[in-house]
Amino acid sequence: MSSERLKPFRLAHVMAGAPHGGAEAFFERIIAAQAGAGDEILAVIKRNPDRRARLENHAAAIAELRFGAFADWTTRRRLGRLLRAFRPDVVMSWMSRASEHTPRGPYVLVGRLGGFYNLRHFRHCDHLVANSQSLLAWLRAQGWEASRTHYLPNFVRDHGGAAPAADLAGAGRLILALGRLHEEKGFDILLRAFARLTARGEGEGVRLLIAGEGPERSALIRLAGELGIAGRVIFAGWREDVAALLAASAFLVCPSRVEPLGNVIPEAWSAGRAVVASRVSGPAELIREGEDGLLVPPEDPEALAGALAALLADPALAARLGAAGRTRFLAEFTEGAVLGEWRRFFAKMRALREERDRHAGRERREE
């Protein structure tokens, strides 16, 4: 059955995540896409006026709860009442805290994972969804049955054809890194690699642009100073104009220590930008080495510096990798392609709920 012929769904999405982040951004994108397909959405979020404002044009209803520590029973009870009143076909709880707080009910409860989380937070979920094949394999290795674990890809916006960010005019050639400033993202490794590049004179006129916020910001600024590259690194904070940043940049680097997926990679591909990434699970699954990106060993500033130098010295190579990435984006990561997979998945979940309801009805009649 094609996604176009599926009748609209009644869906609840529960998110207790940070103000910024890849999962949080995709949470907003998929709600907008599903609402555009005619689905009725309840969005339950941790109190965040900016996120609420962005969702108001898409969700049929929005609720903000505290989502405190896991002993926050007030949130749990209020969330249960909201879900019973909304009567969704399917509830998707995003990541650990939301899943811990979301009760079971007369709907199918799907926990959505974007990382290798502690699975005790998902123990009461009916099904689990992973955003990468490697994460799916890990879930099954932990004992979850194949029938209850599923892969659903993310989509990213098409950043092709954007104008470069006006505030970066005159900044010179830019290497871009995007993401939450967290130890797992490996931005300290990138700073050490860029310092090596600079020391060897291979990055003449090049600056490093790091766009993101997070707990490591102060430490990263301090490290840039210690490495003597503070004047050549731009800490741009969290930016919504990703397309403009990519347009202003030569290529993207993803130096993560841990990266179950790496949304920034298809984002860069959508803009026709080459990608250099560490060879950890997500990037290694996405990138075809030498075809649409370069992979380097994780925790290796020297290898990363060499890959950066190779793309800076060979713009034709960067252009070829970026063009191949753009082809991958159009084939695999557009909203239309991914939304169809999500809708087919929700159709299966709705059918399971309907069958469960029929079974419960038969049992009541037999009593």
C-alpha positions in Angstrom: 0.0 0.0 0.0 1.4 3.4 -0.9 1.7 6.1 1.8 -0.5 8.3 -0.3 -3.5 5.9 0.1 -3.1 5.5 3.9 -5.8 7.1 5.9 -4.5 9.8 8.3 -3.1 8.7 11.7 -3.7 10.0 15.2 -0.2 10.2 16.7 1.4 11.4 19.9 5.1 12.4 20.0 6.7 12.8 23.5 10.0 14.7 23.7 11.9 15.6 26.9 15.1 16.5 25.2 17.5 19.5 25.3 16.7 22.9 23.7 19.0 22.1 20.8 20.2 18.8 19.3 19.9 16.6 16.3 17.2 14.4 17.7 15.2 17.4 18.8 15.5 19.1 15.4 14.3 15.9 13.7 11.4 15.6 16.2 10.2 19.0 14.9 10.7 18.1 11.3 8.9 14.8 11.4 5.9 16.4 13.1 5.7 19.1 10.5 5.9 16.4 7.7 3.3 14.2 9.3 0.9 17.1 9.8 1.4 18.1 6.2 0.3 14.6 5.2 -2.9 15.0 7.1 -2.1 13.3 10.4 -3.4 14.6 13.7 -0.6 15.2 16.1 -0.3 15.7 19.9 3.2 17.0 20.8 4.2 16.6 24.4 7.4 18.5 25.2 9.6 19.6 28.0 8.8 23.2 28.8 10.3 25.2 25.9 8.5 28.3 24.5 10.7 28.4 21.4 9.9 24.8 20.5 6.3 25.3 21.2 6.2 28.3 18.9 7.8 26.2 16.1 5.3 23.4 16.6 2.2 25.5 16.8 1.5 25.5 13.1 1.8 21.7 12.8 0.6 19.9 16.0 -3.2 19.7 16.6 -2.4 20.0 20.3 0.7 20.8 22.3 1.4 20.2 26.0 4.4 21.2 28.0 5.4 19.2 31.1 8.2 19.4 33.5 9.9 16.0 32.8 12.0 16.1 35.9 14.0 13.2 37.3 12.6 9.7 36.8 10.8 10.0 40.1 8.7 12.9 38.8 5.3 11.2 39.2 3.3 14.4 38.5 4.6 14.5 35.0 3.8 10.8 34.5 0.2 11.1 35.7 -0.4 14.3 33.7 1.0 12.6 30.6 -1.2 9.6 31.1 -4.3 11.8 31.3 -3.3 13.7 28.1 -2.8 10.5 26.2 -6.0 8.9 27.3 -7.9 12.0 26.3 -6.2 12.3 22.9 -6.7 8.6 22.1 -3.8 8.1 19.7 -3.2 5.1 17.5 0.5 5.2 18.3 2.6 7.0 20.8 6.3 7.6 20.0 8.5 8.5 23.0 11.8 10.0 22.1 14.9 8.9 24.0 15.3 7.8 27.6 13.6 10.4 29.7 10.4 10.7 27.7 10.2 6.9 27.4 10.6 6.4 31.1 7.8 8.9 31.8 5.4 7.6 29.1 2.9 5.0 30.4 1.5 2.1 28.6 -2.1 2.4 27.4 -4.7 1.4 24.7 -2.2 2.5 22.0 1.0 1.1 20.6 4.0 2.6 22.5 7.1 3.0 20.4 10.4 4.1 21.9 12.6 5.9 19.5 16.4 5.7 20.1 19.1 7.8 18.5 21.9 6.2 20.6 23.1 3.3 22.7 20.9 4.2 25.7 20.2 2.2 28.8 17.4 0.0 27.7 15.8 -0.2 31.1 14.1 3.2 30.3 12.4 1.4 27.4 11.4 -1.8 29.1 7.7 -1.1 28.9 7.6 -0.1 25.2 5.8 -2.4 22.8 8.3 -1.6 20.0 11.6 0.2 19.5 12.8 2.2 16.5 16.5 2.8 15.7 17.7 5.5 13.3 20.6 3.4 12.0 21.2 -0.2 11.1 24.1 -0.5 13.5 21.8 0.6 16.4 19.1 -1.8 15.2 21.7 -4.7 15.3 22.7 -3.6 18.8 19.1 -3.6 20.1 18.6 -7.2 18.8 21.9 -8.2 20.4 20.6 -7.0 23.7 17.7 -9.5 23.4 14.9 -7.5 21.8 13.1 -9.6 19.2 13.4 -8.7 15.6 9.6 -8.4 15.3 9.7 -5.6 17.9 12.7 -3.7 16.6 12.6 -1.5 13.5 14.8 0.8 11.5 13.4 4.2 10.4 15.7 6.7 8.7 15.8 10.4 9.3 15.4 13.0 6.6 17.0 16.4 6.4 16.0 19.6 4.7 17.4 20.3 1.2 20.1 22.9 1.7 21.1 23.1 -2.0 21.3 26.5 -3.7 21.4 28.6 -0.5 23.3 31.9 -0.3 26.3 32.0 2.0 25.8 33.5 5.5 26.2 37.2 5.2 28.0 37.5 8.5 30.8 35.2 7.2 31.6 37.3 4.1 35.3 37.9 4.1 36.0 35.1 6.6 38.1 33.2 4.1 37.9 29.5 3.4 35.9 27.8 6.1 35.9 24.2 7.4 32.6 23.7 9.1 31.6 21.5 12.1 28.1 21.3 13.4 26.6 19.8 16.6 26.1 19.9 20.3 29.3 20.9 22.1 29.6 17.6 24.0 32.6 15.4 24.7 31.1 12.6 22.5 31.2 14.9 19.4 35.0 15.1 19.5 35.4 18.8 18.8 38.6 18.8 20.9 40.1 16.3 18.5 39.1 18.6 15.6 40.9 21.6 17.3 44.0 19.5 17.7 43.9 18.4 14.1 43.4 22.0 12.9 46.3 23.1 15.1 48.5 20.5 13.3 47.3 21.7 9.9 48.1 25.3 10.8 51.5 24.4 12.2 52.5 22.7 9.0 51.3 25.7 6.9 48.7 23.6 5.1 45.7 25.7 6.1 46.8 29.1 4.8 43.9 31.5 4.9 41.6 28.8 6.3 39.4 29.2 9.4 37.5 26.6 11.4 33.8 27.4 12.1 32.2 25.4 14.9 28.4 26.0 15.2 26.7 24.6 18.2 26.2 25.0 22.0 26.7 22.7 24.9 28.6 21.9 28.1 32.0 21.8 26.4 31.9 25.4 25.0 34.2 27.0 27.6 36.7 24.1 27.6 36.9 24.2 23.8 37.5 27.9 23.7 40.2 27.5 26.3 41.8 24.6 24.3 41.8 26.8 21.1 43.7 29.4 23.0 46.2 26.9 24.4 46.8 25.5 20.9 47.5 29.0 19.6 44.6 28.9 17.1 42.0 31.0 18.8 42.2 33.7 16.1 41.4 31.2 13.4 38.5 29.4 15.1 34.9 30.8 15.1 32.6 29.6 17.8 29.3 30.6 16.2 26.9 29.3 18.8 23.7 27.4 17.9 22.6 28.5 14.4 19.4 27.8 12.6 20.8 28.9 9.2 22.6 25.6 8.5 22.1 26.0 4.7 23.8 29.4 4.7 26.7 28.0 6.8 27.2 25.1 4.4 27.1 27.4 1.5 29.8 29.5 3.0 32.0 26.4 3.8 34.4 24.3 1.8 33.4 21.1 3.4 32.1 19.6 6.7 33.9 17.6 9.3 32.3 15.2 11.8 35.0 14.2 14.4 32.8 12.3 16.8 33.9 9.8 19.3 30.4 8.4 19.5 27.9 8.9 16.6 25.1 6.4 16.2 23.9 8.3 13.0 25.2 11.7 12.2 22.4 13.9 10.8 25.0 16.5 9.8 26.3 14.2 7.1 23.2 14.0 4.9 22.7 17.7 5.7 26.1 18.5 4.1 25.4 16.2 1.2 22.1 18.0 0.5 24.3 21.2 0.0 26.7 19.3 -2.2 29.5 19.5 0.4 32.1 16.8 1.0 32.4 15.2 4.5 35.3 14.1 6.6 34.2 11.9 9.5 35.6 9.6 12.1 35.0 5.9 11.5 32.5 5.3 14.2 29.2 3.5 13.8 26.9 6.1 12.2 29.4 7.8 9.8 30.9 4.4 8.8 27.4 3.2 7.9 26.5 6.3 5.9 29.7 7.1 4.1 31.1 5.2 1.2 34.8 5.7 1.6 36.3 7.7 -1.2 33.0 7.9 -3.1 31.0 10.5 -1.1 33.2 11.2 1.9 36.4 10.4 3.8 36.7 8.4 7.0 39.5 8.6 9.5 40.2 6.6 12.7 38.5 8.1 15.8 40.6 9.8 18.4 43.4 10.5 15.8 44.1 14.2 15.3 47.0 13.4 12.9 44.9 11.3 10.6 42.1 13.9 10.7 44.6 16.7 9.9 45.8 14.7 6.9 42.2 14.3 5.5 41.5 18.0 6.0 44.7 18.9 4.2 43.8 16.5 1.3 40.5 18.3 0.6 42.0 21.7 1.0 44.7 20.9 -1.4 42.4 19.3 -4.0 39.1 21.3 -4.5 38.3 19.0 -7.4 38.2 16.0 -5.0 36.0 17.9 -2.6 33.6 18.8 -5.4 33.4 15.2 -6.6 32.7 13.8 -3.1 30.1 16.6 -2.6 28.4 15.9 -5.9 28.2 12.1 -5.0 26.8 13.1 -1.6 24.1 15.2 -3.2 23.1 12.2 -5.3 22.9 10.1 -2.1 20.7 12.7 -0.4 18.2 12.9 -3.3 17.9 9.1 -3.4 17.7 8.3 0.4 17.3 11.3 2.7 14.6 13.6 1.3 11.4 14.2 3.2 9.3 12.4 0.6 11.3 9.2 0.6 11.6 9.0 4.4 8.1 10.1 5.2 6.7 7.2 3.1 8.7 4.7 5.3 7.5 6.3 8.5 3.8 6.2 7.3 4.1 2.6 6.4 5.5 1.8 9.8 2.7 3.6 11.6 0.2 1.7 9.4 1.6 -1.5 10.8 1.5 -0.2 14.3 -2.1 0.9 13.9 -3.1 -2.5 12.5 -1.5 -4.1 15.6 -3.5 -1.8 17.9 -6.7 -2.6 16.0 -6.0 -6.3 16.3 -5.3 -6.0 20.0 -8.6 -4.1 20.4 -10.5 -6.9 18.6 -8.8 -9.5 20.7 -9.6 -7.7 23.9 -13.2 -7.3 22.8 -13.5 -11.1 22.1 -12.1 -11.8 25.6 -14.7 -9.5 27.2 -17.5 -11.2 25.3 -16.4 -14.6 26.3 -16.3 -13.6 30.0 
